[in-house]
Amino acid sequence: MRRSTMTALASSVGVAAFALTGCSHSAEPAGASPASSAPAQRGGRASSPPAPLSSSDLHQRLLTESELDEGYTRKPEALRRNDVTVIGCPALEKLGSGAATGSGLAFPRKAKVSFTYTGSSSSELGEELYSDSPAKLSQGIGKVFDAMLSCRSFQVASGSSVIDVGTERASVPDLADERWSQLMTFSARGQRRIVKQTAVRTGNLLVILSGSPGLVDAHLAEAVGKAQRTR
């Protein structure tokens, strides 16, 4: 399988959000306490949750090339994704192909960007931002990570290409209300690629980074910090 094909599928199957573009509360190493998503109390009344941000506002909170280290180039947004079929993971199959192609997170307010980083070898970093109620964000991303981590190994097929996928839980810093993270290993025709996907919910925002593990770890706090900023 060509490296470009492996890269595209690795990125799409991972996000989260894919929808990779996920790990459950039980799979998350440092999950939020039940009180973390409860409405604040003032004078005996629950305050209204903040309204979801617009997609245009989310775009302003994405990382940019100027904020990253030298060597990052923004990739053009893909116009379409190849159809992907999941094989050997009932929980993920139940969610449908959308969970493996980037359409599994049904949040209308969203923004995405991806970069190529050229160092000793070419690597990639993708960021996705979503905004909705805390409960909807938690449920949406949680069910995807639950499904993906329910199977230690499965396959994804796109056309005549079949890729073996292995998943394992990964640690994530205590940055916000809830965190999910996983490492995915993609193997095909003697090639092997490891992708890390980390999702962080902070209030009514969901931040997802996917890509080379070192790049995800290096820029996670920066991405969450920018997403949290107030204008």
C-alpha positions in Angstrom: 0.0 0.0 0.0 1.3 3.4 -0.8 2.4 5.6 2.1 -0.2 8.3 1.1 -3.0 5.8 1.3 -1.9 4.6 4.7 -1.6 8.2 5.9 -5.0 9.2 4.8 -6.7 6.2 6.4 -4.6 6.5 9.5 -5.8 10.0 9.9 -9.4 9.3 9.2 -9.8 6.2 11.3 -8.2 7.9 14.2 -10.9 10.9 15.1 -11.8 10.8 16.3 -13.3 12.2 15.5 -12.6 11.1 13.1 -14.9 10.4 14.8 -11.5 10.3 13.8 -12.3 12.5 13.3 -12.0 7.7 20.5 -11.7 5.9 24.8 -14.6 5.9 27.1 -14.9 7.3 30.5 -13.9 3.9 31.8 -10.9 3.8 29.4 -9.7 7.3 30.2 -6.9 7.2 32.7 -7.9 10.4 34.5 -11.5 11.0 33.8 -13.6 13.9 35.1 -15.5 13.5 38.3 -19.3 13.5 38.1 -19.4 17.0 39.4 -17.2 18.3 36.6 -20.0 18.5 34.2 -22.7 19.6 36.6 -24.1 23.1 36.2 -22.8 25.8 38.5 -25.0 26.7 41.4 -25.8 30.3 42.3 -28.5 31.3 44.8 -30.1 27.9 44.6 -30.5 28.0 40.8 -28.4 26.3 38.1 -26.8 28.9 35.8 -27.4 28.4 32.1 -24.6 26.7 30.2 -22.6 28.8 27.8 -23.9 28.8 24.3 -22.0 26.8 21.7 -19.4 28.8 19.7 -19.9 29.3 16.0 -17.8 27.5 13.4 -16.2 30.8 12.4 -15.2 31.4 16.0 -13.8 27.9 16.2 -11.7 28.6 13.1 -10.1 31.5 14.9 -9.1 29.2 17.7 -7.3 26.6 15.6 -3.5 26.5 15.7 -1.7 28.3 12.8 1.6 27.8 11.1 3.0 30.9 12.8 2.3 29.4 16.2 4.0 26.2 15.5 7.7 25.5 15.2 9.5 25.9 11.9 9.0 23.1 9.4 5.1 23.0 9.5 3.2 23.4 6.3 -0.6 23.6 6.2 -2.3 20.9 4.1 -5.2 21.8 1.9 -8.5 20.4 3.2 -9.5 17.1 1.6 -12.6 17.5 -0.6 -13.7 13.9 -0.1 -12.8 10.7 1.8 -12.7 7.2 0.5 -15.4 4.9 1.7 -14.0 2.8 4.6 -15.3 -0.5 5.8 -14.5 -1.8 9.3 -13.9 -5.5 9.7 -13.6 -7.4 12.9 -14.8 -4.9 15.5 -18.6 -5.2 16.1 -18.8 -2.1 18.3 -17.1 0.1 15.7 -19.1 -1.5 12.9 -22.3 -0.7 14.7 -21.5 3.0 14.6 -21.2 2.8 10.8 -18.5 3.9 8.4 -18.8 7.5 9.6 -16.9 6.6 12.8 -13.9 5.7 10.5 -14.1 8.5 8.0 -14.6 11.7 9.9 -18.3 12.1 9.8 -19.1 10.2 13.0 -19.2 13.3 15.2 -22.5 14.9 14.4 -21.7 18.4 15.8 -22.6 21.2 13.3 -20.2 23.7 14.9 -16.7 22.5 13.9 -13.4 23.6 12.5 -10.4 21.5 11.2 -6.9 22.0 10.1 -4.0 19.7 9.3 -0.2 20.2 8.9 2.7 18.3 7.5 5.9 18.5 9.5 9.2 17.9 7.8 12.1 16.9 10.1 14.1 13.7 9.8 11.0 12.3 8.1 7.6 13.6 7.1 5.0 13.6 9.9 1.5 15.0 10.2 -0.6 16.8 12.8 -4.3 17.4 12.6 -6.5 19.5 14.9 -10.3 19.4 15.2 -12.5 21.7 17.3 -16.1 21.2 18.1 -18.6 23.1 20.2 -21.9 21.9 21.8 -23.2 21.3 25.2 -20.8 19.5 27.5 -23.0 16.5 27.8 -23.4 16.1 24.0 -19.6 16.5 23.4 -18.8 13.9 26.1 -21.3 11.4 24.8 -20.3 11.9 21.2 -16.6 11.5 21.5 -16.9 8.9 24.3 -18.9 6.4 22.3 -16.3 6.5 19.5 -13.4 6.0 21.7 -15.3 3.2 23.5 -15.9 1.4 20.3 -12.4 1.7 19.0 -10.8 0.6 22.3 -13.2 -2.3 22.7 -11.2 -4.1 20.0 -7.4 -4.6 20.4 -7.2 -5.2 16.7 -9.4 -5.0 13.6 -9.1 -4.1 9.9 -10.2 -1.3 7.7 -10.8 -1.7 4.0 -10.8 1.0 1.4 -11.3 -0.3 -2.2 -8.9 -3.1 -2.6 -6.7 -2.0 0.3 -6.9 -3.6 3.7 -5.1 -2.2 6.7 -4.6 -3.9 10.1 -5.3 -1.7 13.0 -4.2 -2.1 16.6 -5.4 0.1 19.5 -4.3 0.8 23.0 -5.0 3.3 25.7 -2.6 6.2 26.1 -2.0 8.7 28.9 -3.0 12.3 28.7 -2.2 15.3 30.9 -4.8 16.6 33.3 -5.6 19.6 31.1 -9.4 20.2 31.5 -12.7 18.6 32.3 -12.4 15.3 30.5 -9.7 13.5 28.5 -9.4 10.6 26.1 -6.4 9.2 24.3 -5.3 6.2 22.3 -2.4 5.0 20.2 -3.3 3.3 16.9 -0.9 1.1 14.9 -1.6 0.8 11.2 0.1 -2.0 9.2 -0.1 -3.0 5.6 2.3 -4.7 3.2 5.2 -4.4 5.4 4.7 -0.8 6.3 3.8 0.4 9.9 2.6 3.7 11.1 1.7 4.8 14.7 -0.9 7.5 15.2 -1.8 9.1 18.5 -5.3 10.6 19.0 -6.1 12.7 22.0 -9.3 14.5 22.8 -9.9 17.0 25.6 -13.2 18.5 26.6 -13.1 21.9 28.3 -16.6 23.2 28.9 -18.5 23.5 25.7 -15.4 22.9 23.6 -13.9 19.6 22.3 -10.2 19.7 21.1 -8.9 16.7 19.2 -5.3 16.3 18.0 -4.3 13.4 15.8 -1.0 12.5 14.2 2.6 11.5 15.1 2.7 10.9 18.9 5.6 13.3 19.5 3.8 16.1 17.6 0.5 15.5 19.5 2.2 15.6 22.9 4.2 18.7 22.0 1.3 20.8 20.9 -1.7 19.5 23.0 -1.4 22.1 25.8 -0.9 24.9 23.3 -4.0 23.8 21.3 -6.2 23.5 24.4 -5.0 26.9 25.7 -5.8 28.7 22.4 -9.2 27.0 22.3 -10.0 28.2 25.8 -9.1 31.8 25.1 -11.8 34.5 25.5 -12.2 37.3 23.1 
